[in-house]
Amino acid sequence: MGRSAFHTELHELQNAILKMGAMVEGAIAKAIEALTKQDVQVAQAVVDGDDAIDEVQLDVEAKALRLLALQQPLARDLRFIGTALKIVTDLERIGDHAVDIARIALRLAKEDYIKPLIDIPRMADLARGMLRDSLTAYVHQDVELAQGLAEADHTVDSLYQQVFRELLVFMMEDPKTIRQATQLLFVAQHLERVADHATNLGEGLIYMATGERKDLNV
């Protein structure tokens, strides 16, 4: 494989990652929509769509391993391929969190909510914004944008603590709310993990661009 063909395949690898990123962001958006609107069809669509996300992950992994096997990448290209393998792992886990939220939406679809869902959708919007920023940083190798994910992650963590405290009060004041409050707390946990995975993507970009490892989850 010549260098021109090699770089064409690197570009295709990047495009596949962006496709997967768009799919998992859409899955998170639909899962939260299903939860807030108590829409069973939308929730089920998220669950059913997980296989398609997994297929893209397998395609990226196959492409990356093929490039490693057929070419002897230079240090920067090797980091690009290694980062691609790490990114799709984080994206696949984000997709799994979307499915878990959708399954909770299915369980709660016929219940009256104990409180209006305000902070959970805010968490979701922030987490999705972090995911978009991490992928933009990846495409443009924008280290500064990637580093900014740390501050956004702190905001998501603060919202999670707020949701936790509010739901805990509901559970203490009325034991009948425990089941639903626990399910909503799981949703908040999933979104907090989505934000963590987005910061992982940022760390991968920083390593790819600079060769240095930086922990953004601090």
N, C-alpha and C positions, 0 to 999 in steps of 0.2 A: 504493500500500500504506500503510494507516494504521499509527500507532505500535504499536497493540495487536497487529496482525497481524505486524508486523516483529519484535516481541519474542517472539511465539510461534515464529516461524521461527528466531530465535536460540536458543531453548530446544531446538528440534528439531535444530539443528546440534550443540549440546552433547551431546544424547543419542546422536547418530550417532557422535560422537567417542568417547564412553564405550563404545558397542557395539564399535567397532573396537579400543579399548584392551583390552577383555575378550577379544576374539578373539586378539590378538597375545600377551597374557599366557598364554592357554591353549595357544597354539602353542609357546611356549617351554617350558612345563611338559611338554607331550607329547613334544617333541623330546628333552628330557633324560630323560624316562621311557623313550623308545625306546632311547636310548643306554645307559642303565644296565641295563635289562632285556633289551637286544638284541632288541627287539620290532620286527620288520619291518613288521607291519601298522600299528602306531601311527606309525612313521616315515613310511610312505607316506601315511597320512592327513594328516600335517602338510604334506607336499609338495602333496598334492591340494587342501588347504584354502586355499592361498595365493591362488587366484583370488577367493575370496569376500572376503578381506581387501582385495584390490585394488579390488573393486567398491564396498565401503564408502568407500574413499578417494575414488574418482571421484564418488560420491554427495555426500560432504561438500564436495568442491571445487566441484561444480556448484551446490550450495545457497549456498555462500559467494559465488561469483561472481555468482549471481543477486541476492543481497542487495546486493552492491556496485553492480550495474547498475541496480536498481530503486529504491534508496533512497540518500540522501546521509547516510551514518552520521555521527553525532557522533564526536568524538575517541575516547571510551572504546569505543563500539560498533565503530569502525573497528579499534581495537587488538584487540578480541574476534574479529573476523572474520579479521584478518591472522594472529593467533595460531592460530586454528583451521586455517588453511592450512598453517602451519608444523608444527603438532602432527601432522597426518595424514601429513606427509612423514616425520617421525621414526618414527611408528608403523608406516608401511609398511616402513621399513628394518629395524625390529625384527622384523617378520614375515619379511623376507628372511633375517635371521640365523637365525631358527628353522628355516626351510627348509634353510639350509646345514648346520645341526647335524643335522637329520633325514637329510640325504643322507650325512653322515659316519656316522651310525648305521647306515644301510643298508650302507655299505662295510665296517663293522667287525662286522656282525651275527654272523658265523660264526667270529670270532677269539676266542681266549682273551686277556683283557686282561693287560697287562704289570704292572698294579698295580690295586688296588681303586680305584674312582672315588669319592673322598671330597670333595676340594676343588672339583672341577668342579660337582657338585650344590650345594655350598655357595654357589659363585659364582652359580649359577642362582637359588637361593632369594633371595639378596641383590638380584640384578638385578630379579627379579620384584617384590620388595618395594618397590624404588625406583620401578618403573613404577606400582604401585598408589598409592604416596604422591604421585607426580607428578600422577596423574589426580585423586586426592582434593583435592590442593592447587588444581588447576584448577577443580574444581566449587565449592569453598568459598572460592576466592580467598585461600588461606592462604599468605601469603608466607613465614612462619616455617617451615612444613613444607617448602616448596620449597627454602629455603636449607639445610635439613638434608640435602638430597640430596648436597651436596658431601662431607660426611663419609662417607656411605655409599659414595660413588664411590671415595674413597681406600681403603676397606676392600676393595672389589672389585679395585682396582689391586694392592693388596698380595697378595691371593690369586693373582692372575694371575702376579705375579713368582715366587711360591712354586711354582706349577704349572710355570712355565717352567724354574726351576732343577732341580726334580725330574726332569722329562722329559729335560732336557739331560744329566743324570747317566746316565740309562738309555741314551741314545743313545751316549754316550761309552764306557760300559762294555760295551755289546753292540750292534754295528751292525745286528743283525737286528731290533732294536726301533725302528729309525729311522722306518720307514714308519708304524707305528701311533702312535708317540710324536708324530710330526709332525701326524697327524690329530687327536689329542687336544689338541695345542697350538692347532690351528685352532679347535677348540671353545671353548677358553678365550679366544681372541682374540675370537670372536663374542660371548661373554658380556660381555667387557670393553666391547665396542662397544655392546651393549644398555644397559649402565649409563650410558655416555656419552650415548646418545640420551635416556635417562630424565632426566638432568640438563639436557639441552636443553629438554625439556618444562617442567622447573622454571623455566628461564630465561624461557621464553615466558610462563608464568604471571606471573612477577614483572613482566615488561614490560607485560602486559595490565593488571595491577592497579595499577601505580605509574607506568607510562610511562618507567621507568628500565631500562637494560640492565645486566645483571649476569652475569659469567662464572663459572659454577659448576665448570667443568672446569679448575681451576687447582691 
